[in-house]
């Protein structure tokens, strides 16, 4: 006897936790989508990266006396 496929759990809005609207997925409303956009634009969310070196600094592993 074949088993029934598991029922997919309804996804939740990452902002407020309400069920998502198909049209605005992954959000439940335009308001939550706008809140998320504002967080990206204001720098609340950030993708980590390695720190940048200043041009006048010595690169790591290279003694200062070797610079020209």
FIFI-142187 format. One record per residue: residue number from 1; x, y, z of N, C-alpha, C in turn. Coordinates in Angstrom, 1 decimal, decimal comma. Example, Ala and Ser with C-alpha at 12.3 -4.5 7.8 and 13.67 -1.06 7.14 Angstrom:
2
+-----+--------+--------+--------+--------+--------+--------+--------+--------+--------+
: pos :    npx :    npy :    npz :   capx :   capy :   capz :    cpx :    cpy :    cpz :
+-----+--------+--------+--------+--------+--------+--------+--------+--------+--------+
:   1 :   13,2 :   -5,7 :    7,8 :   12,3 :   -4,5 :    7,8 :   13,2 :   -3,3 :    7,8 :
:   2 :   12,8 :   -2,2 :    7,1 :   13,7 :   -1,1 :    7,1 :   12,9 :    0,0 :    7,9 :
+-----+--------+--------+--------+--------+--------+--------+--------+--------+--------+
This chain:
68
+-----+--------+--------+--------+--------+--------+--------+--------+--------+--------+
: pos :    npx :    npy :    npz :   capx :   capy :   capz :    cpx :    cpy :    cpz :
+-----+--------+--------+--------+--------+--------+--------+--------+--------+--------+
:   1 :    0,8 :   -1,2 :    0,0 :    0,0 :    0,0 :    0,0 :    0,9 :    1,2 :    0,0 :
:   2 :    0,8 :    2,1 :   -1,0 :    1,6 :    3,3 :   -1,0 :    1,3 :    4,3 :    0,1 :
:   3 :    2,3 :    4,9 :    0,6 :    2,1 :    5,9 :    1,7 :    1,7 :    7,3 :    1,1 :
:   4 :    0,9 :    8,0 :    1,8 :    0,5 :    9,3 :    1,4 :    1,7 :   10,3 :    1,4 :
:   5 :    1,8 :   11,1 :    0,5 :    2,9 :   12,1 :    0,5 :    2,7 :   13,0 :    1,7 :
:   6 :    3,8 :   13,4 :    2,4 :    3,7 :   14,3 :    3,5 :    3,2 :   15,6 :    3,1 :
:   7 :    2,3 :   16,2 :    3,9 :    1,7 :   17,5 :    3,6 :    2,8 :   18,6 :    3,9 :
:   8 :    3,1 :   19,4 :    2,9 :    4,1 :   20,4 :    3,1 :    3,6 :   21,4 :    4,1 :
:   9 :    4,5 :   21,8 :    5,0 :    4,1 :   22,8 :    6,0 :    4,0 :   24,2 :    5,4 :
:  10 :    3,0 :   24,9 :    5,7 :    2,9 :   26,3 :    5,2 :    4,1 :   27,1 :    5,6 :
:  11 :    4,7 :   27,8 :    4,6 :    5,8 :   28,7 :    5,0 :    5,4 :   29,9 :    5,8 :
:  12 :    6,3 :   30,4 :    6,5 :    5,9 :   31,6 :    7,4 :    6,7 :   32,8 :    6,9 :
:  13 :    6,1 :   34,0 :    7,2 :    6,8 :   35,2 :    6,8 :    8,0 :   35,4 :    7,7 :
:  14 :    9,1 :   35,8 :    7,2 :   10,3 :   36,0 :    8,0 :   10,3 :   37,2 :    8,9 :
:  15 :    9,4 :   38,1 :    8,6 :    9,2 :   39,3 :    9,4 :    8,3 :   39,2 :   10,6 :
:  16 :    7,1 :   38,6 :   10,3 :    6,1 :   38,6 :   11,4 :    5,7 :   37,2 :   11,8 :
:  17 :    6,0 :   36,2 :   10,9 :    5,6 :   34,8 :   11,3 :    4,3 :   34,3 :   10,8 :
:  18 :    3,5 :   35,2 :   10,2 :    2,2 :   34,8 :    9,6 :    2,4 :   33,9 :    8,4 :
:  19 :    1,4 :   33,1 :    8,0 :    1,5 :   32,4 :    6,7 :    1,7 :   33,3 :    5,5 :
:  20 :    2,5 :   32,8 :    4,6 :    2,9 :   33,7 :    3,5 :    1,7 :   33,8 :    2,4 :
:  21 :    1,7 :   34,8 :    1,7 :    0,8 :   35,0 :    0,6 :    1,5 :   34,5 :   -0,7 :
:  22 :    0,9 :   33,7 :   -1,5 :    1,5 :   33,2 :   -2,7 :    2,0 :   34,3 :   -3,6 :
:  23 :    1,3 :   35,4 :   -3,7 :    1,7 :   36,5 :   -4,6 :    2,9 :   37,2 :   -4,0 :
:  24 :    3,1 :   37,3 :   -2,7 :    4,2 :   38,0 :   -2,1 :    5,3 :   37,2 :   -1,5 :
:  25 :    5,3 :   35,9 :   -1,8 :    6,2 :   35,0 :   -1,2 :    7,6 :   35,5 :   -1,2 :
:  26 :    8,3 :   35,4 :   -0,1 :    8,1 :   34,7 :    1,2 :    7,4 :   35,5 :    2,2 :
:  27 :    6,8 :   36,7 :    1,9 :    6,2 :   37,5 :    2,9 :    4,7 :   37,3 :    2,9 :
:  28 :    4,1 :   37,8 :    3,9 :    2,6 :   37,7 :    4,1 :    1,9 :   38,9 :    3,5 :
:  29 :    2,6 :   40,1 :    3,5 :    1,9 :   41,3 :    3,0 :    2,9 :   42,2 :    2,4 :
:  30 :    2,4 :   43,2 :    1,7 :    3,3 :   44,2 :    1,1 :    4,1 :   45,0 :    2,2 :
:  31 :    3,5 :   45,2 :    3,4 :    4,1 :   45,9 :    4,5 :    5,4 :   45,1 :    4,9 :
:  32 :    5,3 :   43,8 :    5,1 :    6,4 :   43,0 :    5,5 :    7,5 :   43,0 :    4,5 :
:  33 :    7,1 :   43,0 :    3,2 :    8,1 :   43,1 :    2,1 :    8,8 :   44,4 :    2,1 :
:  34 :    8,1 :   45,5 :    2,4 :    8,7 :   46,8 :    2,5 :    9,6 :   46,9 :    3,7 :
:  35 :    9,3 :   46,3 :    4,8 :   10,1 :   46,3 :    6,0 :   11,4 :   45,7 :    5,7 :
:  36 :   11,4 :   44,5 :    5,0 :   12,6 :   43,8 :    4,6 :   13,5 :   44,6 :    3,7 :
:  37 :   12,8 :   45,2 :    2,7 :   13,6 :   46,1 :    1,8 :   14,3 :   47,2 :    2,5 :
:  38 :   13,6 :   47,8 :    3,4 :   14,2 :   48,9 :    4,2 :   15,4 :   48,5 :    5,0 :
:  39 :   15,3 :   47,3 :    5,5 :   16,4 :   46,7 :    6,3 :   17,6 :   46,5 :    5,4 :
:  40 :   17,4 :   46,0 :    4,2 :   18,5 :   45,9 :    3,3 :   19,1 :   47,2 :    2,9 :
:  41 :   18,3 :   48,2 :    2,6 :   18,8 :   49,5 :    2,1 :   19,4 :   50,3 :    3,2 :
:  42 :   19,0 :   50,1 :    4,4 :   19,6 :   50,9 :    5,5 :   20,8 :   50,2 :    6,1 :
:  43 :   21,2 :   49,0 :    5,6 :   22,4 :   48,4 :    6,1 :   22,2 :   47,5 :    7,3 :
:  44 :   21,0 :   47,2 :    7,7 :   20,8 :   46,3 :    8,9 :   21,3 :   44,9 :    8,5 :
:  45 :   20,9 :   44,5 :    7,3 :   21,4 :   43,2 :    6,8 :   22,7 :   43,5 :    6,0 :
:  46 :   23,7 :   42,7 :    6,2 :   25,0 :   42,9 :    5,5 :   25,6 :   41,5 :    5,2 :
:  47 :   26,2 :   41,4 :    4,1 :   27,0 :   40,2 :    3,7 :   28,4 :   40,4 :    4,3 :
:  48 :   28,9 :   39,4 :    5,1 :   30,2 :   39,6 :    5,7 :   31,3 :   39,4 :    4,6 :
:  49 :   32,3 :   40,1 :    4,8 :   33,5 :   40,0 :    3,8 :   34,7 :   40,3 :    4,6 :
:  50 :   35,9 :   40,1 :    4,0 :   37,1 :   40,3 :    4,7 :   37,4 :   41,8 :    4,7 :
:  51 :   38,0 :   42,3 :    5,7 :   38,3 :   43,7 :    5,8 :   39,3 :   44,2 :    4,7 :
:  52 :   39,0 :   45,4 :    4,2 :   39,9 :   45,9 :    3,2 :   41,2 :   46,5 :    3,8 :
:  53 :   42,2 :   46,4 :    3,0 :   43,5 :   47,0 :    3,5 :   43,6 :   48,5 :    3,0 :
:  54 :   44,2 :   49,3 :    3,7 :   44,5 :   50,7 :    3,3 :   45,7 :   50,5 :    2,3 :
:  55 :   45,8 :   51,4 :    1,3 :   46,9 :   51,3 :    0,4 :   48,2 :   51,5 :    1,0 :
:  56 :   48,3 :   52,3 :    2,1 :   49,6 :   52,6 :    2,7 :   50,0 :   51,6 :    3,7 :
:  57 :   49,2 :   50,6 :    4,0 :   49,6 :   49,6 :    5,0 :   50,4 :   48,5 :    4,3 :
:  58 :   51,2 :   47,8 :    5,2 :   52,0 :   46,7 :    4,7 :   51,1 :   45,4 :    4,7 :
:  59 :   51,1 :   44,7 :    3,6 :   50,3 :   43,4 :    3,5 :   50,8 :   42,5 :    4,6 :
:  60 :   49,9 :   41,6 :    5,1 :   50,3 :   40,7 :    6,1 :   51,3 :   39,7 :    5,6 :
:  61 :   52,3 :   39,4 :    6,4 :   53,4 :   38,4 :    6,0 :   54,5 :   39,1 :    5,3 :
:  62 :   54,5 :   40,4 :    5,0 :   55,6 :   41,0 :    4,3 :   56,2 :   42,1 :    5,2 :
:  63 :   57,5 :   41,9 :    5,6 :   58,1 :   42,9 :    6,5 :   58,1 :   44,3 :    5,9 :
:  64 :   58,0 :   45,3 :    6,7 :   58,0 :   46,7 :    6,3 :   59,2 :   47,1 :    5,6 :
:  65 :   60,4 :   46,5 :    5,9 :   61,7 :   46,8 :    5,3 :   61,8 :   46,4 :    3,8 :
:  66 :   60,9 :   45,5 :    3,4 :   60,9 :   45,0 :    2,0 :   60,1 :   46,0 :    1,0 :
:  67 :   59,5 :   47,0 :    1,6 :   58,7 :   47,9 :    0,7 :   59,7 :   48,8 :    0,0 :
:  68 :   59,3 :   49,2 :   -1,2 :   60,1 :   50,1 :   -2,0 :   59,8 :   51,5 :   -1,8 :
+-----+--------+--------+--------+--------+--------+--------+--------+--------+--------+
